[in-house]
Amino acid sequence: MARPDCVIALDNGAGTIKAGVIGRDAAPRLVPNCVTKTKGGRGLLGILTDWDVERLVWERVFSPEGLGCEPGHSWLMLTEPCLNLPNVQDAYDQVVFEEFGFDGYSRLTAPHWTVANDLGPLFGEPAGTARDCVLVLDTGYSFTHAVPFLRGRALLGAIRRLGVGGKLLTNHLKEMISFRQWNMMDETYLVNQVKEACCYVAQDVYADLEICRGAPRANTVIQAYVLPDFSKRMQGYVRTIRQVLWMNNERFTVPEVLFYPSDLGMPQAGVAELILQAVQATPEALHPLLYANIVLTGGNARLPGFRSRLLAELRRLVPAEYPVRIGLPDDPVAFAWHGAGCLAAGAHPSQLALDALVTTRADYQEYGTHACRRVFGALSA
């Protein structure tokens, strides 16, 4: 199968699209997967909920001002959510081939792209170190997924989902700020910036709570976030002196929901137990290998202290004879996108070549979505 001159990798995250041309772009472009609407002269975040809007965003990404590739002479590598519904998958196929007219198309999950990377350096091992078993914890905008892999193939029956992502954390922070200080319920985008600038994962929640209860001058947790005025300053920033928006125990109690969703009344397991459940759903012989090769991706993995807290929580749950190792990339948001480049280059010995994972427009026109399902199921077991 002859490859086109342009292969586009588009990690279609619910919060941020990561897009670039394989072999040309050293890093992806980050595009908010959202639209804005006017309300009192202010821009508000509007999460995409239908394909008509998604198409508009993609048109901007593929335009000459964006990636500058002609879809009719390009292949598209696209991510989809884990455990995606068949009717949604059919919509992906239809939009890619019938609306944009791509010449070829590959649809996999972001964790599939993640395991195509060279994971050895994440665990202090030489580059190119092969590993048969990997567990990817993908904690993004909408959900958190624990996905076990065996020789590059996802074990579908062992995938576990937590209904907590960056969106829920932002909404929770909005409610806390609105209750304690002033109404921020219509400032989703702004509060999301506050979360990313101020929040962290506490290693000892009760110790940090005691600090917050103490004398203000001795409080090492509290921060002041200077809000933008949307005239001269469009982005807020953190200062250590008394200023507009105080961030106290919100800094760590909001991310705590990732570890204990029951704090919000959600009857679900936290991220540590999520990994435990995913591993226990695999054959017992794989358990020590999966615990020793956990990779973190997604925006929530950037929270300071997330990796060390998760390691401590897991160590208490995992049998003592099993080693627990967690790899955190320098940029967990773009790590999956870089894996698409490795997948396209055939750099991962346990992965199928990209040519075997692409459905051409000719195949789609002849067989429809059945051609896509047959090809894209090759990396699942």
C-alpha positions as CSV (number, residue, x, y, z in Angstrom):
1,M,0.0,0.0,0.0
2,A,1.6,3.3,-1.1
3,R,1.6,6.0,1.5
4,P,0.6,9.6,0.7
5,D,2.9,12.5,1.3
6,C,1.0,13.7,4.3
7,V,0.0,11.6,7.3
8,I,-1.9,13.6,9.9
9,A,-2.1,12.5,13.6
10,L,-5.0,14.0,15.4
11,D,-5.5,13.1,19.1
12,N,-9.1,14.2,19.4
13,G,-9.3,14.9,23.2
14,A,-12.5,16.2,24.7
15,G,-10.7,19.2,26.1
16,T,-7.8,19.7,23.7
17,I,-7.0,18.5,20.2
18,K,-3.4,17.5,19.6
19,A,-2.7,17.6,15.9
20,G,0.3,17.6,13.6
21,V,1.8,16.1,10.5
22,I,4.0,13.0,11.1
23,G,7.6,13.6,10.0
24,R,7.1,17.3,9.7
25,D,6.0,18.6,13.1
26,A,8.3,18.0,16.1
27,A,5.4,18.7,18.5
28,P,1.6,18.8,18.0
29,R,-0.5,21.9,17.9
30,L,-2.8,22.2,20.8
31,V,-6.3,23.3,19.8
32,P,-9.1,23.7,22.3
33,N,-11.9,21.3,21.3
34,C,-14.6,23.9,22.0
35,V,-16.5,26.8,20.7
36,T,-17.3,30.2,22.2
37,K,-20.5,32.0,22.6
38,T,-21.2,35.6,23.5
39,K,-22.9,36.3,26.8
40,G,-22.7,39.8,28.1
41,G,-19.7,40.5,25.8
42,R,-17.7,37.6,27.4
43,G,-16.5,34.4,25.8
44,L,-17.6,31.2,27.5
45,L,-16.5,27.7,27.0
46,G,-19.0,25.5,25.2
47,I,-18.1,21.7,25.1
48,L,-18.8,20.1,21.7
49,T,-21.8,17.8,21.8
50,D,-22.6,17.2,18.1
51,W,-20.8,16.4,14.9
52,D,-21.9,19.6,13.2
53,V,-19.8,21.6,15.6
54,E,-16.9,19.0,15.6
55,R,-16.8,19.3,11.9
56,L,-16.2,23.1,12.1
57,V,-13.3,22.6,14.5
58,W,-11.7,19.9,12.3
59,E,-12.1,22.2,9.2
60,R,-10.1,24.8,11.1
61,V,-7.4,22.3,12.0
62,F,-7.1,20.9,8.5
63,S,-7.2,24.3,6.8
64,P,-4.3,26.1,5.1
65,E,-4.0,28.2,8.2
66,G,-3.8,25.1,10.3
67,L,-2.0,21.9,9.2
68,G,-2.2,22.8,5.6
69,C,-2.8,19.3,4.2
70,E,-5.3,18.4,1.5
71,P,-7.5,15.6,2.9
72,G,-8.0,13.9,-0.5
73,H,-4.2,13.2,-0.7
74,S,-3.6,12.5,3.0
75,W,-4.1,9.8,5.6
76,L,-5.6,10.6,9.0
77,M,-4.6,8.9,12.2
78,L,-7.4,9.6,14.7
79,T,-8.0,8.7,18.3
80,E,-11.4,7.7,19.7
81,P,-12.6,7.2,23.3
82,C,-12.0,3.9,25.0
83,L,-15.0,1.5,24.8
84,N,-16.5,3.7,22.1
85,L,-20.1,2.9,21.0
86,P,-20.5,1.4,17.5
87,N,-22.9,4.1,16.3
88,V,-20.4,6.7,17.3
89,Q,-17.6,4.8,15.5
90,D,-19.8,4.8,12.4
91,A,-20.2,8.5,12.6
92,Y,-16.4,8.9,12.8
93,D,-16.0,6.8,9.6
94,Q,-18.7,8.7,7.8
95,V,-17.3,12.2,8.6
96,V,-13.7,11.2,7.8
97,F,-14.5,9.7,4.4
98,E,-17.7,11.3,3.2
99,E,-17.4,14.8,4.7
100,F,-13.6,15.3,4.4
101,G,-12.7,12.7,1.8
102,F,-9.5,11.4,3.3
103,D,-7.6,8.9,1.2
104,G,-6.8,6.7,4.2
105,Y,-7.8,6.5,7.8
106,S,-6.8,4.8,11.1
107,R,-8.9,5.0,14.2
108,L,-7.4,3.8,17.6
109,T,-7.6,4.9,21.2
110,A,-5.0,7.3,22.7
111,P,-3.6,4.5,25.0
112,H,-2.9,2.5,21.8
113,W,-0.8,5.4,20.6
114,T,0.9,5.6,24.1
115,V,2.2,2.1,24.1
116,A,3.8,2.6,20.7
117,N,6.3,5.0,22.3
118,D,9.7,3.9,23.6
119,L,8.7,3.4,27.2
120,G,12.1,2.3,28.5
121,P,13.4,5.8,29.5
122,L,10.2,6.4,31.7
123,F,11.4,3.6,34.0
124,G,15.1,4.4,33.9
125,E,15.9,1.7,31.3
126,P,17.8,2.0,28.0
127,A,15.9,3.2,25.0
128,G,14.4,0.4,23.0
129,T,13.8,-1.9,26.0
130,A,11.0,-4.2,24.9
131,R,8.1,-4.9,27.3
132,D,5.2,-7.2,26.6
133,C,2.8,-5.9,29.3
134,V,1.9,-2.2,29.9
135,L,-1.0,-0.6,31.8
136,V,-1.9,2.9,30.6
137,L,-3.7,5.2,33.0
138,D,-5.2,7.8,30.8
139,T,-6.8,10.6,32.9
140,G,-8.2,13.2,30.6
141,Y,-10.9,15.8,30.4
142,S,-14.0,13.5,30.5
143,F,-12.9,10.2,32.0
144,T,-10.0,8.2,33.5
145,H,-9.3,4.8,31.9
146,A,-7.1,2.0,33.1
147,V,-6.1,0.0,29.9
148,P,-3.9,-3.1,30.2
149,F,-1.9,-4.1,27.1
150,L,-0.4,-7.4,26.1
151,R,2.1,-7.3,23.2
152,G,0.6,-4.0,21.9
153,R,-3.0,-5.2,22.1
154,A,-5.5,-3.9,24.5
155,L,-7.3,-6.4,26.8
156,L,-10.8,-5.1,26.2
157,G,-12.4,-7.2,29.0
158,A,-10.0,-5.7,31.6
159,I,-10.5,-2.0,30.7
160,R,-11.9,0.0,33.6
161,R,-13.4,3.5,33.5
162,L,-13.7,6.2,36.3
163,G,-16.2,9.0,35.6
164,V,-13.8,11.6,36.9
165,G,-11.8,13.8,34.6
166,G,-10.6,17.4,34.3
167,K,-14.1,18.6,33.5
168,L,-15.6,17.3,36.8
169,L,-12.7,18.8,38.8
170,T,-13.2,22.2,37.1
171,N,-16.9,22.1,37.8
172,H,-16.3,21.1,41.4
173,L,-13.8,24.0,41.9
174,K,-16.4,26.4,40.4
175,E,-18.9,25.3,43.0
176,M,-16.4,25.7,45.9
177,I,-15.3,29.1,44.8
178,S,-18.9,30.3,44.2
179,F,-19.9,29.1,47.7
180,R,-16.9,30.5,49.5
181,Q,-16.1,33.7,47.7
182,W,-18.2,34.9,44.7
183,N,-20.2,33.5,41.8
184,M,-17.9,31.9,39.2
185,M,-20.5,29.4,37.8
186,D,-20.4,31.0,34.3
187,E,-16.5,31.2,34.2
188,T,-15.6,27.6,33.2
189,Y,-12.6,28.6,31.1
190,L,-11.2,30.9,33.8
191,V,-11.7,28.5,36.6
192,N,-10.0,25.8,34.5
193,Q,-7.0,28.1,34.3
194,V,-7.1,28.6,38.1
195,K,-7.2,24.8,38.6
196,E,-4.2,24.2,36.3
197,A,-2.2,27.0,38.0
198,C,-3.0,26.3,41.7
199,C,-4.1,22.7,42.3
200,Y,-1.9,19.8,43.4
201,V,-2.3,16.3,44.8
202,A,-1.6,16.2,48.5
203,Q,0.6,13.4,49.9
204,D,-1.0,13.7,53.3
205,V,-4.5,15.3,53.1
206,Y,-5.0,15.6,56.8
207,A,-1.6,17.2,57.4
208,D,-2.4,19.8,54.7
209,L,-5.8,20.5,56.1
210,E,-4.2,21.2,59.5
211,I,-1.9,23.8,57.8
212,C,-5.0,25.4,56.2
213,R,-6.7,25.6,59.6
214,G,-3.7,27.3,61.3
215,A,-2.7,30.9,61.5
216,P,-2.8,32.7,58.1
217,R,0.9,33.8,58.3
218,A,1.9,30.2,58.9
219,N,-0.2,28.9,56.0
220,T,2.1,27.6,53.3
221,V,-0.7,26.2,51.2
222,I,-2.7,29.4,50.6
223,Q,-2.2,31.2,47.3
224,A,-3.6,34.4,45.7
225,Y,-4.7,34.2,42.1
226,V,-4.8,37.5,40.2
227,L,-7.8,37.4,37.9
228,P,-7.5,38.7,34.3
229,D,-9.2,42.0,33.5
230,F,-9.8,41.0,29.9
231,S,-8.5,44.4,28.8
232,K,-4.8,44.5,29.3
233,R,-4.4,41.0,30.8
234,M,-6.2,38.0,29.3
235,Q,-4.6,35.4,31.6
236,G,-4.5,35.3,35.3
237,Y,-1.4,34.5,37.4
238,V,-0.4,33.5,41.0
239,R,1.1,35.9,43.5
240,T,2.2,35.3,47.0
241,I,0.7,38.6,48.4
242,R,-2.9,39.4,49.2
243,Q,-4.8,39.7,46.0
244,V,-8.2,38.9,44.4
245,L,-8.9,35.2,44.5
246,W,-7.7,33.2,47.5
247,M,-7.0,29.5,46.9
248,N,-6.7,27.6,50.2
249,N,-7.6,23.9,50.8
250,E,-9.3,23.9,47.3
251,R,-5.8,23.5,45.9
252,F,-5.7,19.8,47.0
253,T,-9.3,18.9,48.0
254,V,-10.4,19.2,44.3
255,P,-7.8,16.8,42.9
256,E,-8.6,14.5,45.8
257,V,-11.7,13.4,44.0
258,L,-9.6,11.4,41.6
259,F,-8.5,9.2,44.5
260,Y,-11.8,9.3,46.4
261,P,-14.9,9.9,44.2
262,S,-17.0,9.0,47.2
263,D,-16.3,12.5,48.5
264,L,-18.8,13.7,45.9
265,G,-21.2,10.9,46.5
266,M,-20.0,8.9,43.4
267,P,-20.0,5.1,44.1
268,Q,-16.9,4.5,42.0
269,A,-13.3,3.4,42.7
270,G,-10.5,5.9,42.8
271,V,-7.6,5.8,40.4
272,A,-5.5,3.4,42.6
273,E,-8.4,0.9,42.9
274,L,-9.2,1.4,39.3
275,I,-5.8,0.1,38.3
276,L,-6.1,-2.8,40.8
277,Q,-9.5,-3.8,39.3
278,A,-8.1,-3.6,35.7
279,V,-5.1,-5.8,36.6
280,Q,-7.2,-8.4,38.5
281,A,-9.4,-8.8,35.4
282,T,-6.3,-10.1,33.5
283,P,-4.7,-13.6,33.8
284,E,-2.8,-13.9,37.1
285,A,0.5,-14.4,35.3
286,L,0.4,-10.9,33.9
287,H,-0.2,-9.1,37.3
288,P,3.4,-8.5,38.3
289,L,4.3,-7.3,34.8
290,L,1.4,-4.9,34.6
291,Y,2.1,-3.4,38.1
292,A,5.7,-2.9,37.1
293,N,4.9,-1.0,33.8
294,I,2.2,1.6,34.6
295,V,2.3,4.7,32.3
296,L,0.4,8.0,33.1
297,T,-1.0,10.1,30.3
298,G,-3.6,12.9,30.1
299,G,-3.9,16.4,31.5
300,N,-4.6,15.4,35.1
301,A,-1.3,13.5,35.2
302,R,0.4,17.0,35.2
303,L,-1.0,17.8,38.7
304,P,2.0,18.1,41.0
305,G,2.3,15.1,43.3
306,F,-0.1,12.9,41.3
307,R,2.5,10.2,40.5
308,S,4.0,10.0,44.0
309,R,0.6,9.9,45.6
310,L,-0.6,7.2,43.2
311,L,2.5,5.2,43.9
312,A,2.0,5.3,47.6
313,E,-1.7,4.4,47.3
314,L,-0.9,1.4,45.0
315,R,1.9,0.2,47.2
316,R,-0.6,-0.3,50.0
317,L,-3.0,-2.3,47.8
318,V,-0.6,-4.4,45.7
319,P,0.9,-7.6,47.2
320,A,4.4,-6.9,48.7
321,E,6.1,-9.4,46.4
322,Y,5.1,-7.4,43.3
323,P,7.1,-4.4,42.3
324,V,5.2,-1.2,41.5
325,R,6.6,1.2,38.9
326,I,4.9,4.3,37.4
327,G,6.3,6.1,34.5
328,L,5.4,9.8,34.0
329,P,6.3,11.4,30.6
330,D,7.7,15.0,30.6
331,D,4.6,16.0,28.7
332,P,1.7,13.5,29.4
333,V,-0.7,15.6,27.2
334,A,1.3,15.1,24.0
335,F,2.8,11.7,24.8
336,A,0.2,9.8,22.9
337,W,0.6,12.0,19.9
338,H,4.3,11.2,19.8
339,G,3.4,7.5,19.9
340,A,1.5,8.0,16.6
341,G,4.8,9.0,15.0
342,C,6.4,5.8,16.3
343,L,3.4,3.7,15.1
344,A,3.7,5.3,11.6
345,A,7.4,4.6,11.5
346,G,7.0,1.0,12.6
347,A,9.4,1.7,15.5
348,H,7.6,-0.6,18.0
349,P,8.3,-4.3,17.4
350,S,5.1,-5.5,19.1
351,Q,2.8,-3.2,17.0
352,L,1.4,-3.9,13.6
353,A,2.7,-1.7,10.8
354,L,0.5,1.4,10.1
355,D,-0.3,0.1,6.6
356,A,-2.1,-2.8,8.2
357,L,-4.2,-0.4,10.4
358,V,-5.4,1.9,7.6
359,T,-8.7,1.7,5.8
360,T,-8.5,3.3,2.4
361,R,-11.3,5.4,0.9
362,A,-11.7,2.7,-1.9
363,D,-12.3,0.0,0.7
364,Y,-14.8,2.2,2.5
365,Q,-16.7,3.0,-0.6
366,E,-17.0,-0.8,-1.4
367,Y,-17.6,-2.3,2.1
368,G,-18.7,0.7,4.2
369,T,-18.0,0.7,8.0
370,H,-17.5,-3.0,8.0
371,A,-14.1,-2.4,6.4
372,C,-13.2,0.0,9.2
373,R,-14.3,-2.4,12.0
374,R,-12.3,-5.3,10.5
375,V,-9.1,-3.3,10.3
376,F,-9.4,-1.2,13.5
377,G,-10.0,-4.2,15.7
378,A,-6.6,-5.6,15.0
379,L,-5.0,-4.1,18.1
380,S,-7.5,-5.4,20.6
381,A,-7.8,-8.9,22.3
